[in-house]
């Protein structure tokens, strides 16, 4: 069974899980227990095993699991045969007890997914979008799509959830999301650069009018639930780092680069199992490294950036050339960071994945032959989960830290 590392949040005493109560589960010990419950899957795990693996006392584990059961986050999964003592009751995570929304806000497209605690996508919306249409138009489209994908959950939230379904106002009155008991919050991923900590955009390449816009606070005010904002490549990298997908870097502790080629070009970097954002949250501006000093002018203001060279080749239909340019830049990155694997994603790669994997791989193999050192070239693979990886990763911005996974 694929294990996607997600998380949830504690709710009020009546057993609901509410985004407003996220802080109740923001403890190291509870995160350890939740992570092990999730990893155990449907087979479950006993309290004794939880104590052994976490280093907590049996009493502490009993208190934590009792609270999780009362909140509907954990349930009994049967008993294990006795090995000489009393048969052990095993517990499992309840996937449907909590949800998070992931938003991929691209330059010309909007994708929104609803994810449960087991990492499964249980709802999705997708449509065209113009990032240059202005803040009000973009925020309205995002809020409408989020409310739409959460519609099935809202059905059980009562009349309060339906109050004030317009775009103005705050809290439950702003579309009713605060009244949806199982909703943890909304993660939003979009092109950078941006300030991940404050949720403020910088000069998004090609859309300078967004510079300084407080996207996180603006959406939180309209939706009435916690919102986290990060770059699309960071979100995808987080989703890959905390997932169990074969072909990804896999287990925490490994290092990889996720290269996203769509309407732009960027990178998500995972070093030692953690997303690397940099001191000013500006790491991963991979597309704007200059590899041709006299090259064409890029929208960022430089000449000869990887992004402009790669996208122009794509526009001409020269996929092999685009892959070669991407490979040169990937080789620079691999040589600088000595990463384990390069993962390729984005809609442009999805259009001809084999050509990009082969083209980038050939450049890296040629570089390894020239250098004649190390165990061989860095492997190149297509990132799992296709074009949905950014939206799914955006949901993980909220969930993964609550399971003790990731650093969002």
C-alpha positions in Angstrom: 0.0 0.0 0.0 1.3 3.4 -0.9 2.0 5.5 2.2 1.6 9.2 1.6 2.7 11.1 4.7 -0.1 13.4 5.7 -1.5 14.7 9.0 -4.5 16.1 10.7 -5.5 18.3 13.6 -7.3 18.0 16.9 -10.9 19.1 17.1 -13.4 20.2 19.7 -14.6 17.9 22.5 -17.5 16.5 20.5 -15.1 14.6 18.3 -15.0 16.9 15.2 -11.6 17.8 13.7 -11.4 21.5 13.1 -8.8 23.7 11.4 -9.2 26.3 14.2 -7.8 23.7 16.7 -4.6 22.9 14.8 -2.5 23.9 17.8 -3.9 21.0 19.9 -1.9 18.5 17.8 1.2 20.6 17.4 3.2 18.6 19.8 6.2 16.4 19.2 4.8 13.4 21.0 1.4 13.5 19.4 3.1 13.8 16.0 5.2 10.8 16.6 2.1 8.7 17.5 0.1 10.0 14.5 3.0 9.2 12.2 3.2 5.7 13.4 -0.5 5.2 13.2 -0.5 6.4 9.6 2.5 4.2 8.6 0.8 1.1 10.1 -2.0 1.4 7.6 -5.2 -0.8 8.0 -3.3 -3.4 10.0 -2.8 -1.0 12.9 -0.3 -0.9 15.7 -0.5 -1.6 19.4 0.0 0.8 22.2 3.0 -1.2 23.4 4.6 -0.9 20.0 3.9 2.8 20.0 5.6 3.1 23.3 8.6 1.1 22.1 9.1 3.0 18.9 8.5 6.5 20.3 10.4 6.1 23.5 7.3 7.4 25.4 6.0 5.7 28.5 3.0 3.4 28.2 1.0 5.9 30.3 1.8 8.8 27.9 0.9 6.7 24.9 -2.4 5.7 26.5 -3.3 9.4 27.1 -2.4 10.4 23.6 -4.3 7.6 21.9 -7.3 8.0 24.2 -7.5 11.7 23.1 -7.1 10.7 19.4 -9.9 8.1 19.7 -12.2 10.6 21.4 -11.6 13.0 18.6 -12.3 10.4 15.9 -8.7 10.3 14.6 -7.9 6.8 15.7 -10.0 3.6 16.0 -9.5 0.0 17.0 -8.3 -2.3 14.3 -8.9 -5.6 16.1 -6.6 -7.7 18.3 -3.4 -9.5 17.7 -2.9 -13.1 18.8 -1.3 -13.5 22.2 2.4 -14.3 22.5 2.1 -15.4 26.1 0.1 -12.5 27.6 -3.1 -10.7 27.0 -4.0 -10.2 23.3 -3.1 -6.7 22.3 -5.6 -4.2 20.9 -4.3 -2.5 17.8 -5.2 1.0 16.6 -5.3 2.6 13.2 -5.7 6.1 11.8 -9.1 7.1 10.5 -8.4 8.6 7.0 -11.8 10.3 6.6 -11.5 12.1 10.0 -9.7 15.0 8.4 -9.0 16.8 5.1 -6.8 19.5 3.6 -7.1 21.4 0.4 -4.2 21.8 -2.0 -4.2 24.6 -4.6 -1.9 24.9 -7.5 -2.1 28.4 -8.8 -0.3 28.5 -12.1 0.1 31.3 -14.6 -2.8 30.1 -16.8 -4.5 27.3 -14.8 -5.9 26.5 -11.4 -6.0 23.0 -9.9 -7.6 22.3 -6.5 -7.6 18.9 -4.7 -9.2 17.7 -1.5 -6.9 15.2 0.3 -7.8 12.9 3.2 -5.5 11.8 6.0 -4.2 8.8 4.1 -3.0 11.0 1.2 -5.8 10.0 -1.1 -7.3 12.7 -3.4 -11.1 12.6 -2.8 -12.0 15.7 -4.8 -10.6 17.8 -7.6 -11.4 20.9 -9.6 -9.4 22.3 -12.5 -9.9 25.3 -14.8 -8.3 28.1 -16.8 -6.9 31.1 -15.0 -5.2 34.3 -15.9 -2.7 35.2 -13.2 -2.5 38.7 -14.7 -6.2 39.4 -14.3 -5.7 41.2 -11.0 -5.9 40.2 -7.3 -9.7 40.3 -6.9 -10.3 38.1 -10.0 -7.7 35.6 -9.0 -8.7 35.4 -5.3 -12.4 35.0 -6.4 -11.5 32.1 -8.6 -9.4 30.4 -6.0 -12.1 30.8 -3.3 -14.8 29.6 -5.5 -12.8 26.5 -6.5 -11.9 25.7 -2.9 -15.5 26.0 -1.7 -16.5 23.8 -4.6 -14.1 21.0 -3.8 -15.1 21.2 -0.2 -18.8 21.1 -1.0 -19.2 17.4 -0.1 -17.8 18.1 3.4 -19.9 21.2 3.8 -23.1 19.2 3.3 -22.7 17.9 6.8 -21.6 21.2 8.4 -25.1 22.5 9.0 -26.8 25.8 8.2 -23.9 27.9 9.5 -21.7 26.6 6.8 -24.0 28.0 4.1 -24.2 31.4 5.6 -22.6 34.2 3.6 -21.4 32.2 0.6 -20.1 35.3 -1.2 -16.5 36.4 -1.4 -16.6 39.0 1.3 -16.4 38.8 5.0 -14.5 36.4 7.3 -14.8 33.1 9.2 -17.8 30.9 8.6 -19.6 33.7 6.9 -17.0 33.8 4.2 -18.2 30.6 2.4 -18.6 28.6 5.6 -15.2 26.8 5.6 -14.6 27.5 9.3 -17.7 25.4 10.1 -16.5 22.4 8.2 -15.3 20.2 11.0 -12.9 18.0 9.2 -11.1 20.7 7.2 -7.5 21.4 8.5 -6.9 24.3 6.1 -5.7 25.3 2.6 -2.2 25.1 1.1 -1.5 27.2 -1.9 1.5 26.7 -4.3 2.4 29.1 -7.1 5.4 30.4 -9.1 7.9 32.3 -7.1 9.8 34.1 -5.8 7.9 34.7 -2.6 8.2 34.9 1.2 7.1 31.5 2.5 7.2 32.6 6.1 4.9 35.6 5.7 3.0 34.3 2.7 3.8 37.4 0.7 4.6 37.3 -3.0 7.6 39.0 -4.6 8.0 39.8 -8.3 6.5 36.6 -9.9 8.3 36.3 -13.2 6.1 37.9 -15.9 3.7 39.3 -13.3 5.4 42.1 -11.4 2.1 43.5 -10.2 2.0 40.8 -7.6 5.1 42.1 -5.8 4.4 42.6 -2.1 0.9 41.1 -2.2 0.0 39.3 1.1 -1.6 36.3 -0.5 -1.8 34.1 2.6 -3.6 36.7 4.7 -5.9 37.7 1.9 -7.1 34.1 1.4 -7.3 33.3 5.1 -9.6 36.3 5.6 -11.9 35.2 2.8 -11.9 31.5 3.6 -11.8 31.7 7.4 -9.4 28.7 7.8 -5.6 28.5 8.1 -3.7 29.1 4.8 -0.1 28.3 4.0 1.6 29.6 0.8 4.8 28.3 -0.8 6.4 28.0 -4.3 5.0 25.3 -6.6 8.4 23.5 -6.7 8.8 23.5 -2.9 5.3 22.1 -2.5 5.9 19.3 -5.0 9.3 18.5 -3.4 7.7 18.3 0.0 5.0 15.9 -1.4 7.7 13.7 -2.8 9.9 13.8 0.2 7.2 12.7 2.6 5.6 10.2 0.3 6.5 6.5 -0.2 6.4 6.7 -4.0 8.7 4.3 -5.9 10.9 6.3 -8.2 11.0 9.4 -5.9 13.8 10.0 -3.5 11.7 7.9 -1.1 12.8 7.7 2.5 13.6 10.8 4.5 17.3 11.4 4.6 18.0 11.4 0.9 18.6 14.4 -1.3 17.0 15.2 -4.7 16.1 17.9 -7.0 12.6 18.2 -8.5 12.7 20.2 -11.8 9.3 21.6 -12.9 8.9 22.6 -16.5 5.5 24.0 -17.3 4.7 27.6 -18.1 8.0 28.4 -16.3 11.0 26.5 -14.9 11.9 26.0 -11.3 13.4 23.6 -8.9 12.4 22.1 -5.5 15.4 21.0 -3.5 15.4 18.4 -0.7 18.6 18.1 1.2 18.8 15.4 3.9 15.1 14.8 3.8 14.1 18.4 4.3 13.0 21.0 1.8 15.7 23.6 1.3 14.2 27.1 1.0 17.2 29.2 1.9 17.7 32.0 4.4 15.4 34.3 2.5 13.1 31.5 1.1 14.6 32.1 -2.3 16.3 28.8 -3.0 15.2 26.9 -6.1 15.1 29.8 -8.7 16.7 27.2 -11.0 15.2 28.7 -14.2 17.1 31.9 -13.9 20.7 30.6 -13.8 22.5 32.2 -16.8 24.1 29.6 -19.2 24.5 31.9 -22.3 25.8 35.4 -21.7 24.6 36.7 -25.0 21.4 34.8 -25.0 17.8 36.1 -25.4 16.3 38.4 -22.8 14.3 36.6 -20.1 11.3 38.1 -18.3 13.4 38.3 -15.2 15.6 40.9 -16.8 18.7 38.7 -17.4 19.9 37.3 -20.7 20.4 33.6 -21.5 18.5 32.1 -18.6 17.8 28.4 -18.7 14.1 29.2 -18.6 13.9 31.4 -21.6 16.2 29.1 -23.6 14.3 26.0 -22.7 10.8 27.5 -23.3 11.8 28.9 -26.6 13.0 25.5 -27.8 9.7 24.1 -26.6 7.8 26.7 -28.6 9.7 25.8 -31.7 8.8 22.2 -31.2 12.5 21.3 -30.6 12.0 18.9 -27.6 15.5 17.4 -27.9 17.0 20.9 -27.6 14.8 21.8 -24.7 15.9 18.6 -22.9 19.5 19.3 -23.7 19.3 22.8 -22.2 17.5 21.4 -19.1 20.2 18.7 -18.8 23.0 21.3 -18.8 21.4 23.2 -16.0 20.6 19.9 -14.1 24.2 18.9 -14.5 25.3 22.2 -12.9 22.9 21.6 -10.0 23.9 17.9 -9.5 27.6 18.9 -9.6 27.0 21.6 -7.0 24.9 19.7 -4.5 25.9 16.0 -5.2 22.2 15.0 -5.1 20.9 11.4 -5.3 18.4 11.8 -8.1 16.8 14.3 -10.5 13.0 14.1 -10.8 11.2 15.8 -13.7 7.7 17.1 -13.7 5.3 19.7 -15.0 2.9 19.8 -17.9 5.6 20.3 -20.6 7.5 17.2 -19.4 4.2 15.3 -19.2 3.8 16.0 -22.9 6.8 13.9 -23.8 8.3 12.4 -20.6 10.6 9.8 -22.3 12.3 12.5 -24.4 13.0 14.7 -21.4 14.3 11.8 -19.3 16.5 10.5 -22.1 17.8 14.0 -23.0 18.6 15.2 -19.5 20.0 11.7 -18.7 22.4 11.8 -21.6 23.8 15.1 -20.6 24.4 13.9 -17.1 26.0 10.7 -18.3 28.3 12.6 -20.6 29.3 14.8 -17.7 30.0 11.8 -15.5 32.2 10.2 -18.2 34.2 13.4 -18.6 34.8 13.8 -14.9 35.5 10.1 -14.4 34.8 10.2 -10.6 32.1 8.9 -8.3 29.7 6.0 -8.6 28.3 7.2 -11.9 25.8 9.7 -13.3 22.9 11.0 -11.2 19.8 9.0 -12.2 16.9 10.9 -13.9 13.3 9.9 -13.5 9.8 11.3 -14.1 8.3 12.4 -10.8 5.3 10.3 -9.6 1.7 11.4 -9.5 1.9 13.4 -12.7 0.6 16.9 -13.0 -1.3 16.7 -9.7 1.9 16.6 -7.6 2.0 20.3 -7.0 -1.5 20.5 -5.7 -1.1 17.4 -3.6 2.2 18.8 -2.2 0.3 22.0 -1.4 -2.0 20.1 0.9 1.1 18.6 2.5 2.3 22.0 3.5 -0.4 21.8 6.3 -0.4 18.1 6.9 3.1 16.8 6.9 4.4 18.8 9.9 1.6 17.6 12.1 2.8 14.0 11.5 6.4 15.0 12.3 7.3 14.8 8.6 8.6 17.7 6.6 9.4 21.2 7.7 6.5 23.3 6.2 
